Amino acid sequence: MDGNNETKTIHYYDEGAAATAATPGTSSSSNGNNGKLRFTEDVENPGKFIFTMPRPPTFDNFEDERRHRKQRLVAAFRVFAKLGLDEGVAGHLTCRDPELTDHFWVNPFGLSFSCLTIKDLILVDEKGTVVQGNSALNAAAFVIHSKIHAARPDAIAACHSHSMHGKAFSSLGVPLLPITQDACIFYEHHAVFPGFNGVVADEVEGARMAETLGDSRKALILQNHGLLTVGKSVDEAAFWFIALDRCCRAQLLAMAAGEPRCISHQVALESRDTVGSTLAGWFSFQPYYQQITKEQPDILEVDDEDGKIHY
């Protein structure tokens, strides 16, 4: 497994924002990775800064990658429970299997997010058959996630839950406004899935969701229902969901207080390129992962069998 030395350059267009993060030319811990966060002045663009960050790990075999994805999925479930983003038996988080790419791992129907372990996850094929695990599959999880994963080969993970602020905001049937830096993550990168036709129980509805999501958006606001996010890693998809729910709350609060003032189109796009990139999404989940694994270390209890498939 390697990935600590790979970096990507990101430009901060707000000199003040970069300056508050670190002093140019210095480095700081990369939250458990051996790579460093480095801030340097952009000589080609005076007054702007460049910062590099570690990339996610890469793997040279399917078993290690499968175990990693499943462990991060469990951590995401625990984080969602801690943040109150779950709602009874509703909600499902999935990750694509790295080897059987038309299969995905998902939570069993009726098991609390807070109690879920790596050995509880079930593997489902493209027809809805549970090929590993003995627990029940939520039909809605299959209908929605199978279509999302099939339509979006880049979507390693997808998250859907009936979070409080997400479902409240969804009842408005409107997209998120760029009223904060965090909201810019989703600027022109999400869509509203209109109408509500009852509990999702048929594949046509799932296909419509996948079509609305399109080939590049990171999120859907499901009218009168809740939120859905996707990502190129479990970490990314999970953070987008957390951020989207909080942005929904922020907009609801702002609208209750008055008329929010939007960030300009160009600045919103530039901000999205920085804080809404795939790498930024992955990296932003790391503090949640650190906290949840420190508080609930059983998440780290994995073995060789967790990387294997048993038919």
N, C-alpha and C positions, 0 to 999 in steps of 0.2 A: 504494500500500500504506500502510495506516495502522493504528494500534493502540497507539501509544506513549502516548497520552494517556488511554486508557480504563482505568479502575481498578475494582476490586471490593473491598468492605469485608469483612474477615474478623476475627472476634473471637477473641482468645486467652483461654481460660478459666484459664490458669495464669499468674499475674502473673510468676512467676519465669522462665518460658519466654520471655515477651515481653521481659522486662528483659535477658535474656542476649543477645537478638538485636540490640537497639539501644536507645539511650537515648530515651525518649519525646520527640517533638518534633523529632528529628533525621532526616536522610535519608541513604541510602547508594546506591551505584551499583546499577543494576538489571541487571547482568550483560550489558552491551552494548546495552541499549535506552536510549532517551532519557528514558523514564519514571523515576520515583523510587519507592523504597520509603519509605513514610512511616509513622511510628509516633506515635500520639496517644493520650492517655488518654480512655477512654470515660466521659464525664461522667454518663451515665445509669446506668452500672454501675461504681461505685467499686471500684478495685483491679483493674480489667480494662483491656485496651488494644485498640486497633483498629489494624490495619496494612493498607495498600493496596499493591497490586503491579501491574505492567504486565500487560496482557492480550496474548494471541497476536496476531500481525498479521492483518489482513483484506485482501482483494483485490478489485479491481474488474473482473478478467477471469480467464477459466479458465486461460489459459496461464501466467500468473504463479503462480496457486495450484497448478497441477499441478506446475510446476517446484519450487516450495517443498516440497510434500508429498514428492515423489520424492527431493529432496536430504536432507530430514530422515530419510527411510526408509533411505537409504544410510548416513547418520551412525549410525542405530540399529543397523544390521548391524555396522558397525565397532566400536561400543561393546560389543555383545554378544560379538564375537570377542575384544576386549581383556579382557573380564571372564571369559572362559571359559564363556560361556553357550551356546555352540554345541556340536554333537556330530556330527562327520562330515557326512553329507548330510542329516541330520534337521533339522527346524526350518524355519519359514517366517514371515516378517513381511509384512504386506500393508497397503496403503492404498487407500481408495476413490478412484476418479477423480472430480474435482469436477464434470465435465460429463456424462460417461457414468456415472451413479451406480450402475448395476448391473454395472460393470466394476471390476476392481481390479488394482493393480500388485503384483508379487510377485517374489521372487528365483528365478532359473533353478535347476532341479534339478541338484545336484552342484557348484555353484560356491561356493567358500569365502566365508563372511561377510566375512572379512578382506580379500578381493580385489575384492569387488563394487563396481561403479561405477554411476553414474546411467544410463549407456547399456546396462548389462547387464539392467536391470529389464524384465520382460515384462508386457504388458497382457492380461488374461484377461476374457472375457465370462461371462455367467451360465450358459452351456452348457459352459464349460471350453475354449473355443476361444482359442488364442493369436492375438490380433488385431494385436499389435505386438511385434516381437522374433522371433528365430529359434531361441531355446533351448528346451529341454524343460521341461515343466511337471510338477512333482511332483503325482501324482494325489491324495495325501493333503492337499496344500495346497489344492487345489480343493475337495475334498469337505468339508473343515472350514471354510475361510474363506468359501466361497460361501454356505453356510448361515448363518454368523454374520452376514455383511454383509447378507444378505437379511432376516434376522429382526430386525436391529438397525439401523435407518436412521441412528441417532445414532452408530454405531460407524464413525468415519472410518478407524481402524486396528485391527489385531489382531495379536498376537504369540504365537507358540507355539514352544517349543523344549524339548529334553530336557536341561535344565540339571541339574547334579549334585545339588544340594540339593533342587530341586523334585521330581525323580523319586524321590529317596530318601524324601522326606516323603510323596509320593503313594502309596507302597506301604502306608502306614498306613490309608488310606481314611477319614481324619478331617479336619474343617475346622481352620483355623488358630485358635489361641486368642489372645485379647487380652492378651498378656503383656508387650507393649512399646508405646510410643507408635506406632512404625511399624506394628505389627501391627493397630492400631486402624484404619488405612487400609482394611482389608478386613473389619472387623467387621460382620457381617450384610450384607455386600456381596460375598460370594463363595459358591461352592457346590462340593461334591464331585460329580464325574461318576463314578458307581459302576461297578465292574467293568472288565474289560479283555477285549475281544473280538478281539484281534489288531490288526495294522496297519490303520489306518482306510482302507478302500478302497471303501466304498459310501456313498451319499448318506443312507441311513437313519441311519447312525451320526452323520454330520455334523448332521442335523436334530435328533437326540437331544441332542447337545451344545448346539446353539442353544437348544433348549427348556429345558435345565437352566440355562443362563446367564440366561435370562429377559430381561425388558425393562429391567432397571436395574442388574444386577450388573456389576462390573468385572472379575471373574476366575473361572476354574474351576481346580480341582485335579483333573486327570484321573488317576483311580486307576491305579497301576502304569504310568504313562505320562509325565506331566510337567505343565506349567503352561500356561495360556492367559489372556491379558489383552486387554481392549479399551479404547479411549479415543476421545474426540472430536477427538483430534489424534494424529499419530504420536508426538509427544513424550510425551503422557500415557500412551498404551498401553505405550510402551517403559519409562517409569519405573515403572509399576505392575509390569511383569514383573521388573525389577531388584529392586524392593523386596520383591515376593512371594518371590522365590528366597531373598533374604537373611533374610526372616522365617521361612521354612521352616528355614533353617540355624539361626537363633537358637532356634527351638522344639526342634529336635533336640538342640542342645547343652544347653538347659535341662532337657529330659526326661532326658538322660543323667546330669545332675548331681543331679537330685532331682525334686521336684514343683513345677512353676511356679505362682506365685500370679497369678491373673488380675486385670486392671483391672476395676473395677465397670462394670455395664451402662451407667449414665448417663454416666460419665466417658468410657467407650469411644465412645459415640455422639457426645458433644461433641467428642472428639478427632478422630473420623472426619470430622466436619463441617469441621474446620479443615485437617488434613493430608491428608484423603482427597477433597477437592473436585476437580472437573475442572481448575480454575485452578491449584491446588496441584500437581497431577500434571504439568501442562505446565511450570510454573515449576521444579519439582524436576529436570527433565531438562536444564535449561540449563547447569549446570556440566559435565555429561557432554559436551554438544555443544561447549562452549567448549574443553574439553581435547582431544577427538578431532580437531576441526578444526585446532587448533594443531599437534598431533602429525602429523596426516595431512591437509595442506592441499589435497590433490587432491580431497577431498570437495567443496570450494568451486568446482571447475572445472566450471561449467555454462555452457550457451549457450542461445540462443533456441530451438534445435531441441528441447531437452529439455523445453520446455513444450508442444510440439505433438504431435498424434496423426497417425500415418502409416498408412494402410491398404494 
